Amino acid sequence: MTVITDELPNDVAALKQLILKERREREAEAERFEAQKQAAIEEAVKAAVAAILRRYYGPRSEKFDPRQLLLCGQQLDDAKLNQSSIEDESGEELVTRRIKNRDKHGRQQLPEHLERIEIEHDLDSKACPACGNERCRIGAEISEQLEYFPASFKVLKHIRHKYACAKCDHDGYDPNIAVAAKPPQPIEKGLPGPSLLAHVITSKLGDHLPLYRLERIFERQKVHVARSTMCAWMRCAGELVTPLVELMTERVRQSQVIHTDDTTVPIQSPGAKQCRKGRIWCYLGDEQNPYKVYDYTPSRSRDGPAKWLTGYEGYLQADAYGGYDGMFHSQNVTEVACWAHARRKFYDAQDSDEERATQMLALIAKLYAVEREAKESDDDARLALRQERSMPVLERIKLWLDAEEEVVLPRSPMATAITYAQNQWTALNTYTTQGFLNIDNNASERALKRVALGRKNWLFAGNDAAAENHARLWSLIASCERHGIDPQRYLTSVLAKIGTTSHDELDQFLPDVWKVEDATEILEPAVGGALPSPSMDAIANIADVLRQSGKPIIDRNVVVGASP
């Protein structure tokens, strides 16, 4: 409050009242400012707590409800739902959960490839209750029941026959004793066969089953295999497949675009109170080099990806980790940012700034709507659609970011989201320059889920060498799943043969090559007779694979699915 000197009263009492009034106004203003400050702090704390609770206890889905757009100007309960306008604004089709899941109910047909065991049920008495004559059979009612036969251990007894020359032995000479050769084993003089070894690997690294639980499962069949023994088996298997993983690494480095991400893995430290954190990195090749390769580093230093990507030239899609910046400046590597990362920051800012967050999520939804429409298109058509539809949306997003950056509170979640998008803006636009690039890096995040699920079960790796071994075996299992291959069957085949395979012939064990070659073979089981003949559906599926490869499949002298 400003007081003009000429207007001040001459009365002392009046002056005191004027001073007291000014003091009270200043105190009230200070209290209002303090209350606003305290409210802002409380709001920020509530938003932070809500974000933490949602992270640990809330749903993981970050789906955006397009009806949230109505909250920007009016209450949802008072608004009339205009489906067409909401779909246009959000870029998403409104579909209720009930309709979406309606087709998933009901019993599914049992697969045709399962073995059928017929169990006949007949009448105890066929006599007619009316006349006493024997009733004749007029048909049958057939129903199917799914049953489970637990896996079982078998012992393969290798009998190596020995031969000697009786004449030379009788004449006092060397009898020239010879013993039949034993097929090479994945672990020489070791107990496990290839199938058991593949089962242990798949159970731990594919199904996230700790070895101590697997030990208990084996105990139920009266077979004791110590977890330490199985750990040693996995180490030997990891060393055996190292050349194959190196070959897959070389192939991934030839990709036009590589997706990469990293996550932590606890490493046991003897004498320490808690585990230290190592890093598992994943590198995903493109469609011409369709493999997922994992790598381990003791820390998150930039030396890890820099060493793995030495000599690589192309596009690298990753998060905003600064360790990649050196490659973007020194190598011919183009940065492709992830819109899912940028979107997530705006999604997390909803608790403190719902209106702005909802506006940005709606704009980003338009970008993803274009991607869904272009999903089945070829690269040229996808690129044309992005240039036509996505570029205008990106221009709107840029204008929005520039405008809101000036008015949001510094250090708020919304300011953090805007700053991230502004810093990554060039890389966030790179995907619109090539049709084969993706809008986000979700593929590599999904690839790292197996690590996150595993560490919640087996908790930690024993040392750096064990973590490196896990990364190699993960590379094979994940690449199998990418091609729809049973990892246990694949690993059984690889472990049985790779020890006697030269380096020049390792490409036969690449998952995509192995899948095609496996489809052309009639496999004979290790014990027992021949496998049953495949069903016509199975033959048709195999034929589709072979038509793409140009190879015929020969089954009992009948050529099926040969290329014309």
C-alpha positions in Angstrom: 0.0 0.0 0.0 1.5 3.3 -1.1 0.8 6.4 1.1 1.2 10.0 -0.3 2.9 12.2 2.2 0.6 15.3 1.5 -2.5 13.2 2.4 -1.2 12.0 5.7 -3.2 13.2 8.7 -1.6 15.4 11.3 -3.4 13.5 14.1 -1.1 11.0 15.8 -3.9 8.5 16.5 -5.0 8.6 12.9 -1.5 8.0 11.8 -1.3 5.0 14.1 -4.5 3.6 12.6 -3.2 4.1 9.1 0.1 2.3 9.9 -1.7 -0.5 11.5 -4.1 -0.9 8.6 -1.2 -1.0 6.1 0.6 -3.6 8.3 -2.5 -5.8 8.5 -2.8 -5.6 4.7 0.8 -6.7 4.2 0.4 -9.5 6.7 -2.7 -10.7 4.9 -1.0 -10.6 1.6 2.0 -12.5 3.0 -0.4 -15.1 4.4 -2.2 -15.5 1.1 1.2 -15.9 -0.7 2.3 -18.5 1.9 -1.0 -20.3 1.6 -0.7 -20.5 -2.2 2.9 -21.7 -1.9 1.9 -24.4 0.6 -1.0 -25.4 -1.6 1.4 -25.7 -4.6 3.8 -27.8 -2.5 1.0 -30.1 -1.3 -0.3 -30.5 -4.9 3.2 -31.4 -6.1 3.7 -33.9 -3.2 0.3 -35.5 -3.9 1.2 -35.8 -7.6 4.5 -37.4 -6.8 2.9 -39.8 -4.3 0.2 -40.7 -6.8 2.8 -41.4 -9.5 4.8 -43.6 -7.1 1.7 -45.5 -6.0 0.5 -46.0 -9.6 4.0 -47.2 -10.6 4.1 -49.9 -7.9 0.5 -50.8 -7.3 -1.5 -49.4 -10.2 -2.4 -50.9 -13.6 0.5 -50.9 -16.0 -1.7 -50.0 -19.0 -1.3 -46.4 -20.2 -4.3 -46.5 -22.4 -5.9 -43.1 -23.0 -9.6 -42.8 -22.7 -10.7 -40.4 -25.4 -13.7 -39.3 -23.3 -11.2 -37.6 -21.1 -11.3 -34.8 -23.7 -14.6 -33.8 -22.3 -13.1 -33.0 -19.0 -11.2 -30.1 -20.4 -14.3 -28.0 -20.7 -17.2 -29.6 -18.9 -18.1 -32.4 -16.5 -18.4 -35.8 -18.1 -21.7 -36.5 -16.3 -23.3 -33.4 -17.8 -22.0 -33.9 -21.3 -23.7 -35.7 -24.2 -21.4 -38.4 -25.7 -20.9 -37.6 -29.3 -19.1 -40.7 -30.5 -18.1 -39.5 -34.0 -16.6 -36.2 -32.7 -14.7 -38.0 -29.9 -13.3 -40.5 -32.3 -12.2 -37.7 -34.7 -10.5 -35.8 -31.8 -8.8 -38.8 -30.2 -7.9 -40.8 -33.3 -9.3 -43.9 -31.6 -12.4 -46.0 -32.1 -14.6 -46.3 -29.1 -15.1 -50.0 -28.3 -16.6 -51.3 -25.1 -14.8 -54.1 -23.3 -17.9 -56.4 -23.4 -18.0 -56.3 -27.2 -14.2 -56.7 -27.5 -14.1 -59.9 -25.3 -17.4 -61.4 -26.5 -15.7 -63.9 -28.9 -13.3 -65.2 -26.3 -15.9 -67.0 -24.2 -16.8 -70.7 -24.7 -14.8 -73.9 -25.0 -12.2 -73.9 -27.7 -11.7 -76.8 -30.1 -8.9 -79.1 -29.0 -5.9 -79.0 -31.4 -5.9 -81.7 -34.1 -2.2 -82.6 -33.6 -2.8 -84.0 -30.1 -2.8 -87.8 -29.9 -6.3 -89.3 -29.4 -6.7 -92.3 -27.2 -10.0 -94.0 -27.7 -11.8 -95.4 -24.6 -14.9 -97.3 -25.4 -17.8 -97.6 -23.0 -20.4 -100.3 -23.6 -23.6 -101.4 -21.9 -23.3 -104.0 -19.2 -26.5 -105.6 -20.5 -27.8 -105.3 -24.1 -31.1 -107.0 -23.4 -34.2 -105.0 -24.3 -36.2 -104.3 -21.0 -39.5 -104.7 -23.0 -39.1 -108.0 -25.0 -35.8 -109.4 -23.8 -34.1 -109.5 -27.2 -30.5 -108.2 -27.6 -30.4 -104.6 -28.8 -28.3 -103.8 -31.8 -25.8 -100.9 -32.0 -27.1 -97.9 -33.9 -24.3 -95.3 -33.3 -22.2 -93.7 -30.7 -21.9 -90.4 -28.8 -18.4 -89.0 -28.8 -17.0 -86.5 -26.4 -13.4 -85.3 -25.9 -11.6 -84.8 -22.6 -8.2 -83.2 -22.2 -5.8 -85.1 -20.0 -2.2 -84.5 -19.0 0.6 -87.1 -18.8 3.5 -85.7 -16.7 6.9 -85.6 -18.4 9.2 -88.5 -17.3 12.9 -89.2 -17.1 14.5 -91.9 -19.2 18.0 -93.3 -18.9 19.9 -93.8 -22.2 22.3 -96.7 -21.7 25.1 -96.3 -24.2 26.6 -99.7 -25.0 29.8 -99.5 -26.9 30.8 -102.8 -28.2 34.5 -103.8 -28.2 36.2 -105.9 -30.7 39.7 -107.6 -30.8 41.5 -109.8 -33.2 41.6 -113.4 -31.8 44.3 -114.6 -34.2 46.7 -111.8 -33.4 46.0 -112.4 -29.7 46.6 -116.2 -30.1 49.9 -115.6 -31.9 51.2 -113.2 -29.2 50.7 -110.0 -31.1 48.7 -106.9 -30.4 45.0 -107.9 -30.5 44.1 -104.5 -32.1 41.2 -103.8 -29.7 38.7 -101.2 -31.0 35.6 -99.7 -29.3 32.6 -98.3 -31.1 32.6 -94.5 -31.0 30.1 -92.7 -28.9 28.2 -89.8 -30.4 29.5 -86.4 -29.2 27.7 -85.0 -26.2 27.0 -81.4 -25.2 28.9 -81.9 -22.0 31.6 -84.5 -22.5 31.4 -87.2 -19.7 28.5 -85.2 -18.3 25.2 -86.6 -17.0 22.6 -84.6 -19.0 21.5 -85.4 -22.5 20.7 -82.6 -24.9 16.9 -82.7 -24.1 17.4 -82.5 -20.3 19.9 -79.7 -20.8 17.5 -77.8 -23.0 14.7 -78.4 -20.5 16.7 -76.9 -17.6 17.7 -73.8 -19.7 14.1 -73.2 -21.0 12.6 -73.7 -17.5 14.8 -71.1 -15.9 15.4 -68.5 -18.7 12.2 -69.1 -20.7 9.7 -69.9 -18.0 11.4 -68.0 -15.2 11.6 -71.0 -13.0 14.4 -70.9 -10.3 16.7 -73.9 -10.2 15.7 -74.7 -6.6 12.1 -75.1 -7.7 13.2 -77.3 -10.6 15.2 -79.3 -8.1 12.0 -79.9 -6.1 10.1 -80.9 -9.3 12.7 -83.5 -10.1 12.6 -84.8 -6.6 8.9 -85.6 -7.1 10.0 -88.2 -9.7 12.7 -89.6 -7.3 15.5 -88.1 -9.2 17.9 -85.8 -7.3 19.8 -83.2 -9.3 21.4 -80.5 -7.2 20.8 -76.9 -8.2 24.5 -76.3 -8.2 24.9 -79.1 -10.8 22.2 -77.6 -13.0 24.0 -74.2 -12.7 27.2 -75.8 -14.0 25.2 -77.4 -16.9 23.9 -74.0 -17.9 27.4 -72.5 -17.8 28.7 -75.3 -20.1 25.8 -74.8 -22.5 26.4 -71.1 -22.6 30.0 -71.6 -23.6 29.0 -74.2 -26.2 26.6 -71.8 -28.0 28.9 -68.8 -27.9 30.0 -69.0 -31.6 26.3 -69.1 -32.6 25.4 -66.0 -30.6 28.4 -64.2 -32.1 27.1 -65.1 -35.5 23.7 -63.7 -34.6 25.4 -60.6 -33.3 27.2 -60.1 -36.6 23.9 -60.4 -38.5 22.1 -57.9 -36.2 24.9 -55.4 -36.9 24.0 -55.6 -40.6 20.5 -54.3 -40.0 19.2 -51.0 -41.4 17.7 -50.2 -38.0 18.5 -51.6 -34.5 16.2 -51.3 -31.5 18.0 -51.3 -28.2 17.2 -50.8 -24.5 18.6 -51.9 -21.1 17.5 -52.9 -17.7 19.1 -53.9 -14.4 20.0 -57.3 -13.2 21.1 -58.0 -9.5 24.6 -59.5 -9.3 25.6 -61.3 -6.1 28.6 -59.7 -4.4 30.4 -61.9 -1.8 30.7 -60.1 1.5 28.4 -57.2 0.5 25.1 -56.6 2.3 23.2 -56.3 -1.0 23.5 -57.2 -4.6 25.1 -54.7 -7.0 23.4 -53.8 -10.3 24.6 -55.0 -13.6 23.0 -54.2 -17.0 21.4 -56.4 -19.6 21.1 -54.8 -23.0 19.0 -56.1 -25.9 19.6 -55.4 -29.6 16.8 -56.3 -32.1 17.6 -56.7 -35.8 15.3 -55.8 -38.7 13.3 -58.1 -40.9 16.3 -59.1 -42.9 18.2 -60.0 -39.8 15.4 -61.2 -37.4 17.3 -62.0 -34.2 17.2 -60.7 -30.6 20.6 -60.5 -29.1 21.3 -59.7 -25.4 24.5 -58.4 -23.9 25.7 -58.0 -20.3 27.8 -55.2 -18.8 28.8 -54.7 -15.2 27.6 -51.1 -15.3 25.6 -48.7 -17.4 28.7 -46.9 -18.8 28.6 -45.9 -22.5 31.5 -48.4 -23.2 28.9 -51.2 -23.3 26.8 -50.1 -26.2 29.7 -48.4 -27.9 31.7 -51.6 -28.0 28.7 -53.7 -29.1 27.8 -51.3 -31.9 31.4 -50.7 -33.1 31.4 -50.2 -36.8 27.6 -50.1 -37.1 26.0 -47.6 -39.6 22.3 -47.1 -39.8 19.4 -46.1 -37.6 19.4 -46.7 -33.8 16.1 -46.5 -32.0 16.5 -46.1 -28.2 15.6 -43.9 -25.3 17.3 -40.6 -24.4 20.3 -42.3 -22.6 23.3 -40.1 -23.1 25.6 -43.0 -23.6 24.5 -43.2 -27.3 25.3 -39.6 -28.1 29.0 -40.4 -28.9 27.9 -42.8 -31.7 25.4 -40.3 -33.1 28.3 -37.8 -33.5 31.3 -40.0 -34.4 29.6 -42.8 -36.4 27.2 -42.8 -39.3 24.4 -43.6 -36.9 21.0 -41.7 -37.0 19.1 -41.4 -33.8 15.4 -42.4 -33.7 13.6 -41.5 -30.6 10.6 -43.2 -29.0 7.2 -41.6 -28.9 6.1 -44.1 -26.2 8.8 -42.6 -23.8 7.6 -39.0 -24.6 4.0 -40.0 -24.2 4.6 -41.7 -20.9 5.9 -38.5 -19.3 2.7 -36.6 -20.3 0.6 -39.5 -19.0 2.4 -39.3 -15.6 1.8 -35.6 -15.5 -2.0 -36.1 -15.5 -2.1 -36.0 -11.7 -0.8 -32.4 -11.5 -2.0 -30.9 -14.9 -4.8 -33.0 -16.3 -6.0 -30.5 -18.9 -2.7 -30.1 -20.7 -1.8 -33.8 -20.4 -5.1 -34.7 -21.9 -4.6 -32.3 -24.8 -1.2 -33.8 -25.6 -2.3 -37.4 -25.2 -5.0 -36.7 -27.8 -2.5 -35.3 -30.3 -0.2 -38.3 -29.8 -3.2 -40.6 -30.2 -3.6 -39.2 -33.7 0.0 -40.2 -34.6 -0.7 -43.7 -33.4 -4.0 -43.8 -35.4 -1.9 -43.2 -38.6 0.4 -46.1 -37.6 -2.5 -48.5 -37.1 -3.8 -47.6 -40.5 -0.4 -48.1 -42.1 0.4 -51.3 -40.3 -0.3 -53.6 -43.1 1.1 -51.4 -45.8 4.5 -51.6 -47.5 7.3 -49.2 -46.6 6.6 -46.8 -49.5 2.9 -46.6 -48.7 3.6 -46.2 -45.0 6.0 -43.3 -45.7 3.6 -41.5 -47.9 0.8 -41.8 -45.3 3.1 -40.4 -42.6 4.1 -37.5 -44.8 0.5 -36.7 -45.5 -1.2 -37.4 -42.1 1.5 -37.4 -39.4 3.5 -34.4 -40.4 0.6 -31.9 -39.8 0.0 -33.4 -36.4 3.7 -33.1 -35.5 3.5 -29.4 -36.5 0.6 -28.9 -34.2 2.4 -30.7 -31.4 5.5 -28.4 -31.9 3.4 -25.3 -31.7 1.7 -26.6 -28.6 5.0 -27.4 -26.9 6.5 -23.9 -27.7 3.4 -22.2 -26.3 3.0 -24.2 -23.2 6.7 -24.2 -22.3 6.4 -20.5 -21.5 3.5 -20.8 -19.0 3.9 -24.1 -17.1 5.5 -24.2 -13.7 9.3 -24.9 -13.8 10.3 -28.4 -12.4 6.7 -29.6 -12.6 5.9 -33.0 -14.2 4.4 -31.2 -17.2 7.5 -29.0 -17.6 9.7 -32.2 -17.4 7.5 -33.8 -20.1 7.7 -30.7 -22.4 11.4 -30.4 -21.9 12.0 -34.0 -22.8 9.9 -33.7 -26.0 11.7 -30.5 -27.0 15.2 -31.9 -26.4 14.3 -35.0 -28.5 12.2 -33.3 -31.1 14.5 -33.9 -34.1 14.9 -37.6 -33.2 11.1 -37.9 -32.5 10.5 -36.8 -36.1 13.0 -39.2 -37.7 10.5 -42.0 -38.1 8.6 -40.0 -40.7 11.6 -40.0 -43.0 11.7 -43.8 -43.7 8.9 -46.3 -44.0 10.7 -49.1 -42.3 11.2 -47.1 -39.0 8.8 -47.5 -36.1 7.1 -44.7 -34.1 8.3 -46.2 -30.8 10.8 -48.5 -29.2 8.2 -50.8 -27.6 9.7 -53.9 -29.3 12.9 -53.7 -27.2 10.9 -52.9 -24.0 8.9 -56.1 -24.6 12.1 -58.0 -25.2 13.4 -57.0 -21.7 10.3 -58.2 -20.0 11.8 -61.6 -19.7 14.6 -60.2 -17.7 12.3 -58.3 -15.4 10.1 -61.4 -14.8 13.1 -63.6 -14.3 14.7 -61.4 -11.6 11.5 -61.5 -9.6 11.8 -65.3 -9.5 15.5 -66.3 -9.4 16.3 -62.9 -7.8 20.0 -62.5 -8.9 22.9 -63.9 -10.9 25.8 -65.4 -9.0 28.5 -63.4 -10.8 29.3 -61.5 -14.0 30.2 -64.6 -15.9 26.8 -66.1 -15.0 25.0 -63.0 -16.2 26.9 -63.1 -19.5 25.9 -66.7 -19.8 22.3 -65.8 -19.2 22.5 -63.1 -21.9 23.8 -65.7 -24.5 21.1 -68.2 -23.7 18.4 -65.5 -23.7 19.5 -64.6 -27.2 18.6 -68.0 -28.5 15.3 -68.4 -26.6 14.0 -64.9 -27.6 15.0 -65.4 -31.2 13.1 -68.7 -31.2 10.0 -67.0 -29.9 10.3 -64.3 -32.5 10.0 -67.1 -35.2 7.3 -69.1 -33.3 9.7 -72.0 -32.6 9.5 -74.2 -29.5 12.8 -73.2 -27.7 13.2 -76.5 -26.0 13.0 -78.4 -29.2 15.4 -76.0 -30.9 17.9 -76.1 -28.1 17.8 -79.9 -28.0 18.7 -79.9 -31.7 21.4 -77.3 -31.4 23.1 -78.7 -28.3 23.2 -82.2 -29.8 24.9 -81.0 -33.0 26.8 -77.8 -32.5 29.8 -79.4 -30.8 30.8 -81.1 -34.0 29.8 -78.3 -36.4 32.4 -76.1 -38.0 32.2 -72.3 -37.8 31.4 -72.1 -41.5 28.3 -74.3 -41.0 26.8 -72.5 -38.0 24.3 -70.6 -40.1 22.1 -73.8 -40.1 21.4 -73.1 -36.4 20.1 -69.6 -37.0 16.5 -69.8 -35.8 14.9 -68.8 -39.1 17.1 -71.2 -41.1 16.6 -74.0 -38.6 12.8 -73.5 -38.7 12.7 -74.1 -42.5 15.1 -77.0 -42.5 13.3 -78.6 -39.5 10.0 -78.5 -41.5 11.6 -80.6 -44.2 12.7 -83.4 -41.9 10.9 -86.4 -40.6 12.3 -86.6 -37.2 13.0 -89.9 -35.5 12.8 -89.8 -31.7 15.9 -90.8 -29.6 14.0 -93.8 -28.2 11.1 -95.7 -29.7 9.7 -96.0 -33.1 9.0 -93.4 -35.8 6.8 -90.4 -35.0 3.2 -90.6 -36.1 2.3 -89.2 -39.5 1.5 -85.5 -39.4 -2.1 -84.4 -39.9 -3.2 -82.7 -43.1 -3.4 -79.4 -41.4 0.2 -79.7 -40.1 1.4 -80.7 -43.7 -0.4 -77.6 -45.0 1.3 -75.3 -42.5 4.6 -76.8 -43.3 3.9 -76.4 -47.0 3.2 -72.7 -46.6 6.7 -72.2 -45.0 8.4 -74.2 -47.7 6.7 -72.3 -50.5 8.3 -69.1 -49.2 11.7 -70.8 -49.0 11.4 -72.5 -52.4 12.1 -76.0 -50.9 9.8 -79.1 -51.2 9.0 -81.4 -48.3 9.2 -85.1 -49.0 7.0 -87.4 -46.9 7.1 -91.1 -47.7 8.0 -90.4 -51.3 5.2 -87.8 -51.8 6.3 -84.3 -52.5 4.0 -81.8 -50.8 4.1 -78.0 -51.3 6.8 -77.9 -53.9 7.3 -74.6 -55.7 6.2 -74.6 -59.3 
